[in-house]
Amino acid sequence: MFKLKNLDEQIITITGNKIADLTGKRTLTYRSALVGCLEMHRSSTPGSGEALRAFDLGVRIQKAKGSMDLEDEEKKFLEGIVENTSIFLSVVIGRLLYFLKDTKELKVEKK
């Protein structure tokens, strides 16, 4: 079991700047980036149920109240989608992968 914590924390660049979300209207959060990856995921195996699984996980993350639990298999599935997404630059993908590993050592404070 893995807990996604602080879903509404803002994603920042390596230099500490904020990043706009896909709409350009709000600051990108872990929640909005994960949901964006899941929404834009294209299944590598049509008919496998992978698209529905991605959609369901995206809905659950969107509805979560600040944090949520993931089964180990769901976490692995989500990491695979994030690693293979083409909708974000490497800084966002890197931040999401560290977030999914619950690693904070690369957190940057803006000066």
C-alpha angles and dihedrals in degrees: 000000000000128000119219101213132190095013090172095055111121120248113232133192124253088265093051102259124138121249125219118235123243091278092052089227103095139031113269114254130188088253095053093043094050092046089048091053091048094046093051096042115125113203115240090209113046113214093024095110090243093122092053090046090052091047093049093049090049091053091049092050091047092052096043117116103232096307140021141187123250127194112237090251091052091050091051090048091050093048089052092052092048092048091052101041119119098191097084137050121249094264091063094043090048092049091048092051091050088047091053090050089049088234118151102173093105095051110132124207115212112238 
